[in-house]
Amino acid sequence: MEAAAELYSSEKHSVRGSRHLESLGGAGIDAFLALERFVAFIEMQNKLTRAIQTPVISIGKEWIMANTKTGTVLNRLGIQLVGKISVGYALGVVSGAITVDIYIKDMLNELDQGDTAAAIANGVAAFFASIATGSLALGLIGMGFAGPVVLVLFLLGGIAAGVAVWLDSNDIELLLINGPLGLTPNKARYGHLHQTDEAYYRLVSYLNQPRLELKQLSDQDLRQLQPFLTESGFSQDKIPNRQINVNTQFPSWFTLNDFRVRVRLIKETRQQSNKTGEFYLVKVEEVANFIPYYQPTSQGLDILLHKPSGGIQKAGLLGSVISVQYRVQLKLQMIAIGAQEKSWIFPAPDIETAGSFTEDFIDSEFDNSDQDFWLFKEWV
């Protein structure tokens, strides 16, 4: 079994290594072609453009015409062929072929791993790139699409490839590869994930991502909440009109005291320019005396709050027109008490971060939306 595992690992590294070299080669060609286009944009008549855009490479038209009989298929092909192509054109075809090959390899790799969604996205990318590359090749006999069409096709392929990367990049895969069960972990970078308790902590954190939703309260919702509103002492001008639902995947694991929540209301004021009519930002401030109320539920926690409507206003009879908009921001931390009274803080930090929880992370920092051990959400 160990020998089979080593062989499988060796084959995977070989495939990844060849793909890496292909990617570097394709990226180098693309960078070179982009540089030429940039130089040509600045100065059309330059040595670099003349060197790679002047047709100098023969593709065999003269040989075909001299060595084939009139009327044969090969002879007719020779008639259609262009005489010579430029270095830039040849590099474009090579780059396109490399791109198609990489997309196909990625698609097959995703299918092998069972990631159907990413495989489909890579398949779509390969489809667009192959049409664009084929068009470049057909251009050798005067049958290719126009240049802008080829660029659009490559762009669509790039977008599809980006979707594939997004679908393929997830914490679970990193954890499986580099965790205790990983076949070839990168201990230099992910050594903390190879510790059983740390890997389990990250896995639970990933599975325990809460669902956060801000909804507008209806009259029926308010009637159902009336006993709670009366008990909480809401003033009439601050009756809640919004509710944030915090639904955890494991609600029985947390009580109300296990949620560390910070909610604030931000007011943005914009003033209309008398010249252009556009609104420009004048002031951003946190609303004072903003008090949210918390209510435990069977799924986690509900947060009741009052959010003003905002809108267009006029400052005085002859004043300028201003626009007011409100944003609700939330920072959330959940604490679970495990064995030996050890506290586990969710969400866990970024999977590539080996840091542990300290008192420095107790206070939320709204200016840092990526703060470790805190989940950030904002609604307009």
Secondary structure, 3 states (H helix, E strand, C coil): CHHHHHHHHHHHHHHHHHHHHHHHHHHHHHHHHHHHHHHHHHCCCCHHHHHHHCCCEECCHHHHHHHCCCCCHHHHHHHHCCCEECHHHHHHHHHHHHHHHHHHHHHHHHHHHCCHHHHHHHHHHHHHHHHHHHHHHHHHHCCCCCHHHHHHHHHHHHHHHHHHHHHHCCHHHHHHHHCCCCCCCCHHHHHHHHCHHHHHHHHHHHHCCCEEEEEECCHHHHHHHHHHHHHHCCCHHHCCCEEEEEECCCHHHCCHHHEEEEEEEEEEEEEECCCCCCEEEEEEEECCCCCCEEEEECCEEEEEECCCCCEEEECCCCCCEEEEEEEEEEEEEEEEECHHHCEEEECCCCCCCCCCCCHHHCCCCCCCCCCCCCEEEEEC
